[in-house]
Amino acid sequence: MIYTSNFESKIGFDLIRQLVKKKCLSPLGEQEVDEIKISSDPEEIRRLTAVTAEFKDICQNKPDFPFEHFIDVRKSLNKAKVEGTFLEADEIFDLGRSLDSIRYMKRFLNAGFL
């Protein structure tokens, strides 16, 4: 379905998008919110609703889920791609914290929550 350019504003979705972005823990989350598209596909809506319900359950009932160190390290990683350049100590520290969080999340999810 094709929507007019001001459709989100007409139905108030732009306000919801702003509220969700305020809750994001990093620019990565904000970017994900910006990429959300309105859908009229029932299967997609059911799938996304189920994913949302699952994450809501994690947020409300699993206090040990790691909600920190969502650091956007893309700039540092792009910098490291260039031969002869090196990451600063704080960039390496942030990268390490991000990797630790990813490992912990993977362990948490593989431990049987899902």
C-alpha positions in Angstrom: 0.0 0.0 0.0 1.3 3.5 -0.8 0.9 6.1 1.9 1.1 9.9 1.5 4.2 11.7 2.7 2.3 13.1 5.7 0.4 9.9 6.6 2.5 9.2 9.8 1.8 12.7 11.0 -1.9 12.4 10.3 -2.3 9.2 12.4 0.1 10.3 15.1 2.8 7.7 14.3 5.5 10.4 14.2 4.8 11.2 17.8 5.1 7.5 18.7 8.3 7.3 16.8 9.7 10.3 18.9 8.7 8.7 22.2 10.3 5.4 21.2 13.5 7.2 20.1 13.7 8.8 23.6 13.9 5.4 25.1 16.7 4.2 22.9 20.0 3.4 24.6 22.3 4.3 21.7 22.3 5.9 18.2 22.0 2.3 16.8 18.5 2.0 18.4 17.5 5.4 17.1 18.5 4.4 13.6 16.4 1.3 13.9 13.4 3.4 14.9 13.9 5.7 11.9 13.8 2.6 9.7 10.5 1.3 11.0 7.9 1.3 8.3 4.1 1.2 8.6 2.8 -2.1 7.3 -0.6 -3.4 6.3 0.6 -7.0 5.9 -1.1 -9.1 8.6 1.7 -11.7 8.8 4.3 -9.1 9.3 2.2 -7.3 11.9 1.7 -10.7 13.8 5.5 -11.5 13.6 6.5 -8.0 14.8 3.9 -8.1 17.6 5.2 -11.4 18.8 8.8 -10.2 18.8 7.7 -7.1 20.7 5.8 -9.2 23.3 8.8 -11.4 23.7 11.2 -8.5 24.3 8.7 -6.9 26.6 8.6 -10.1 28.6 12.4 -10.1 28.8 12.4 -6.4 30.0 9.8 -7.0 32.7 10.7 -10.5 33.9 14.4 -11.0 33.4 16.3 -8.4 35.5 19.6 -10.0 34.7 19.3 -9.2 30.9 22.2 -6.9 30.0 20.8 -3.5 29.2 24.1 -1.6 29.2 27.0 -0.9 26.9 25.0 -0.4 23.7 27.8 1.7 22.2 27.9 2.7 18.6 31.4 1.6 17.6 30.8 1.8 13.8 33.0 5.0 13.5 35.9 3.3 15.3 35.5 0.1 13.2 35.5 2.1 10.0 38.6 3.9 11.2 40.3 0.6 11.9 39.7 -0.6 8.4 42.2 1.9 7.1 45.6 0.5 6.9 48.1 2.3 9.2 45.4 3.7 11.5 44.9 2.6 15.1 42.1 2.8 17.6 42.6 5.0 20.7 42.5 3.4 24.1 38.9 4.6 24.8 37.7 3.2 21.4 39.3 -0.2 22.3 37.7 0.0 25.7 34.2 0.7 24.2 34.7 -2.0 21.7 35.5 -4.5 24.4 32.5 -3.5 26.5 30.2 -3.9 23.4 31.6 -7.3 22.7 31.2 -8.4 26.3 27.5 -7.3 26.2 27.0 -9.2 23.0 28.5 -12.3 24.5 26.4 -12.0 27.6 23.2 -11.5 25.6 24.0 -14.5 23.5 24.7 -16.6 26.6 21.5 -15.3 28.2 19.4 -16.1 25.2 21.0 -19.5 24.6 20.5 -20.5 28.3 16.9 -21.3 27.6 14.9 -18.2 27.7 13.8 -18.7 24.1 
